[in-house]
Amino acid sequence: MVKQRSALERIPAYKQGAMPSTSDVVKLSSNENPFPPLASVRDAVAAELERIHLYPSMAAPELTARIAKLQGVEPENIVLGAGSVEVATQLVQASAGEGDEVMFAWRSFEAYPIIAIGAGATPVQVPLTHDERHDLDAMADAITERTAIIFVCNPNNPTGASLTHAEVRSFLDRVPSDVLVVIDEAYEHFNRDAETAIGIDLYREYPNVAVLHTFSKAYGLAGLRIGYAVAQADVAANLRKVAVPFAVSALAQTAASASLDAEAELAIRIDDIVAERDRVTSELRAQGWNIGDSQANFVWLRLGDDTTRIDAALTEAGVLARAFAGEGIRITIGSPDANSRALTALAGVHAGARG
């Protein structure tokens, strides 16, 4: 048997949201945008198909310049990747290794421990507060000389809770300047919290802050894989050194540029998703479920030991959600019909529990 890294035995396999096997099943397990591609984006991608025999531009200068202008930074501060998770991997590989620690709240994005262990670093999980939010005081207390990078997911996946600007500022004031803090804003477009922390503002104030964004969620390009980091020039330069060559396809670059052209149209879709999220939250509360405020495109049910039973009931009703055994279920906001189907299924489960 060939030699293998023993650390890989500790890596939890990333679990993709359940996939439907029949057409009568609704998939609310992967935080996907329920809308089909915009016609303008689809047409732009179709035109690019004539050139897929050529390598894409690794630097992607046109798209990079557009994103830099959008964020009010220089192009050298933008690093693209195959989804924000790939850029997160670059950040860890460039900042942490054997003997270093990668810290994050838990539960949060399940790729964080995978990325940390994959880089040879030690993941440090800090439990959420009772109301499903980052415990930033506990995270600050957990910083050691080995801490190399800290992920702050805002809004948090899978709980949907957001952090205020004041909270994150106070936290950053306690973080040593040589520790990189990554504010992961994959769901920022759905965030309606007026007091929420804004990653790019904190990036401008703190030199040890980087920000992650993605085109997968609000822009609906999950299948093409493109995201980016905003980072200081020296950090960004190191990310490019560890990046997989040509990881961001020409199709993804084209689709991202076309999506930036269509932001007004996309904003209407985002508002529709937020309205559906509020409807689902309100109806679940009316049913008697204990559900917190979500600022993402999903809702979170903390169910503990009842998670498996309720997930089985949803699956039986033809609704695929994302269950975390012993913890809870994350339900993506889909189409109105799909959301109503989930609500009906949960109403039946809750009625049965009361009975």
N, C-alpha and C positions, 0 to 999 in steps of 0.2 A: 504494500500500500504506500502511495506517495506521501511525503511529508505534508502536513496541513497545520495551519495555525490553531493552537489549542483554544485561543480566544473566541474562535468562531462558534464553539460549543455554547457560548454564553449569549450569542446574538439571537434575539427573538425574531422569527420570520415575520416580515411585513405581511399583514393580512389585507388583501384587497377586499373592497366591499362585495358582498354576494352578488353574483351575476344571475339574471333571470334565465330560466331554461325554457319557458313558454311565454307566449305573447300576452297571456292574461295575468302576468305578474308585473307589479310596478317596482322599480328599483329606486329606493331612497337610501342607499347605503354608501354612496361615494362622494357626496357633496358636489355633484355635477350640476351644471347649469341646465335647466329643463328645456331651454329654447334651442331650436336648431340654429345652425350658423346663419349669420346675416347674409343676404344675397350678395352684397358688395364684397364681403370677406370670401365667400365661396368662389366668386368670379375671379378674385385676385389669386387665390390658390390654384384654381384651374389653369390660369394663364401660366403660372410658374411650373406646371407639370411638364412643359416643353423643355425644361432645363434640368430635370432631375438626374441626368447623366453626368452633371458637373458637381464638383464639391461646392458647398456653400462658403461664403466668406466667414472666416472665424471671427474677424473683428466686427462684422456687421456694422460698418460705419454709419450708414443712413439711419438705421433703427436706433443705434446707440446714441446718436446725436439727438434724435427726437425724444428719447426717454430722458436724456440729460436736460434738455430744455424744459420738458414737462416737470421735472423734479427740481429745477433751478440749480443744477450742479454742472460740473465739467464732464465731458465724455470719458475722461480718464477715471472718473469715479463710478462708472457703470460697468458691471460684469454680467454677461448673459450666461444662461445655463439651460439645460433641458428640464425646465420646471424649476421652481424655487427650491425644491428638495435637492436637486443636483447642485445648485449654488450653495445650499447649506452644507452639503458634503464637502465642497471646495473650501468653505470657511473653516470647517473642522480640520481637514487635512493640512491646511496652511497654518493653523494656529495651535493644534494639539497633537500629541503623540504619546509614546510610552511614558508613563509616570504623570501625565497631565490629567486634569479633570474637566469634564464637560457637564455643566449644570443646567437643569431645566425643571420646571414645575411638573408635577405628576398627579393626575393624569394630564398629559398634553399630547402633542403630535407624536405618534408612535414611531416615527422614523428617527427621532433624536437619539435614543439609546443605540439603535442599529448603526447610525453614522458614527457615534462616539466609539463604540467597540471596534468597528471596522477600521478606524484610524489608529487603534491601539491604545486609545485613551480610556479613562474610567468614567462611566456615566454616574452622575450624582442627581438623584431624584428627590425633589423637595415637595412634600404633600401639599395639595391645595387647601385652602381654607374651607370652613364648613359651608360657605356659600359659593363654592366652585371656582374661586378666583385664585390667582397667584398669591402666595404668601411671601411678599417681597421682603418683609423683615426677616423671616426665616431663611430666605435665600441669601440675603446679605450676611446673616450670621454664619451660614455654611461655607462662605468663601474661605479658602485656605491658600497657602503659597503655591499649591499645585493647580489651582483653578486657572484655566486658560481661556475658556469661552463660556458664556451664559446665553441661553436662548430664552427670550421672552415672547410668547405667542399672544398677540393681541389683535382681534379677539381670540380667545383660546379655543383650540380644537382638542377635545370634542364638546366642551361645556358651553362655548359661546360667550363666556363672560369677558368683559373688557376692563381695562385698567385706565385710570385717569392720568392726565399729564402730570399732575402734582405728585401722585404716587410713584410714577416711574422716575421723575426727577429726583425725588428724595432717595430712591433706591440707587440711582446712578451716582449720587453724591457719596454713597458708601462703598462703591465699587472701585478698587484700585485702578489707576489709569492704564496699567499694562494688561488688564483683563478685557477681552473683547466682548461686548454685549450686542447680541443680534436680536433686533426687534422684527419678528416674523409677522408680517401683515398680509398674509394670504387672503384674508377675508375683509380687508379694510373697506372695500366698496359698499359692504352691507351694514357698516357700523354707523348707527345714528345717535350714538352717545355724544352729546355736545361737550362733555368734559374729557373725552378719550385722549389718551396719549397719541401724538402724531409723530411717527418715527422720523420723518425727514427733519422736523423741527429739532428733535433731540440729537439727531446726527450733526446738525449745524452747531449745536451747543457743546457736545461732548465728543472729543476726537476718538474715543474708543467705542463708538456706536456705529454699527452697520445696520442696514434695513433690507429686508427681503420682500419682494413683490412677485406676483405671478399673473400670467394671462390665463390660467386654467379655470378660475372660478367665475368672476364677474364677466370676463371677456369670452368665456365659453370655448377656450382652446385646449381643453384637457387632453384631447387626443393627439395634439401636435407637440406638446411639451416645450414650453418656453417660460422662463421667469428671469429675474435679475436681482442683483444686489446693488445697493448704493453704499459705497465704502470709501474710506480715505485712500488716497492714491497709492500709498505703500501697501496697504492691505489688498487693494484691488489688483495690484501688480502680482502679488503672490497667488491670488486666486487664479489668475490666468496661467500661472506656471503649473498648477495642478489640475487644470481643466482638461477634460477629455477632448481631444482635437475633433473639430467638426460635429460636436454633440448637438448643436442647435441647427436644425435643418433649414434649408432655404425656404421650404414650405412654411415652417413655423415663423421665420423672420417676416415673410410676406404677409402671413395672416395677422401677425402682431401689428405691423404697420397699418394694414387695412383697418384693423380694429381701432387703432388710435384715430383714424380718420372718421370713425363712426361712433365716437364716444357719446354724442348726444342721443343717438338711437339706442345705444346700449344702456344709457342711464334710465330710459323708460322701462326697459326690461328689469333692471336692478330694482327700481321702485316697485314693480309688480311682485318681485320675489320678496322684498321686505314687507309688503302689504300682506302677502300670503303667510309669511312667518308670524306676523302679528295676529293674524286670524287663527292660525294653528295654536299659537301660545294661549290665546284667549279661550279657545274651545277646550283645550286640554285642561286648563285651570277650572273651567266650568264643570268638566267631568270629575274633577277632584284630584287630578294629578298634581304632585308637587314639582313645579317646573320653574326654573329661574329665567331671568331675562337673557335672551340671546341677541348678540349683535352680529351674527354670522348668517349663513344661508342654511342653517340647521337648528334643531332644538335638541335638548339633552334631558333624558329622564334618568335620574339617579335611582336605581332599583335594587342595588345590592344583590342579595341571594335570590331575588325574584327575577333577575335578568333573563336567565335561560328560559324560564316558563313563559314569560311575556314575549320574548323573541320568537319562541316556537308558535305562539298564538298568532303573532303578526305574519309569520311565514305561512301558516295554515290559511290565513285570510288573503294570501297573495301579495303581501307587502314585505319587501326585503329592506331591512334597516341594518345598522351597524351595531352589533352587540359586543360589549366588553364584559366577559364573564365575571360575575361577582361584583360588577360596578354599575353598569347602566347601559342605555341604548341611545345612540345618536340617530336622529331621523332627519334626513336631508329634506329641504323644502323643494318639492317638485312642482308639477303642474297642479292647478286647482283640483282636478279630478283625482289625481294621485294622492294629494294631501287629504282630500275628503275620505278617500278609501282608508287611509291610515287612521284618521280620526274615528271612523266607524268601527274599525277593528279594535282600537284601543278602548272605545266606549264599551264594547262587548266584554273585553277583558276586565275592565274596572267594575262593570256591573256584576260580573261573575264573582269577582273578589269580594264585593260587598255582600253578595248573596250567600 
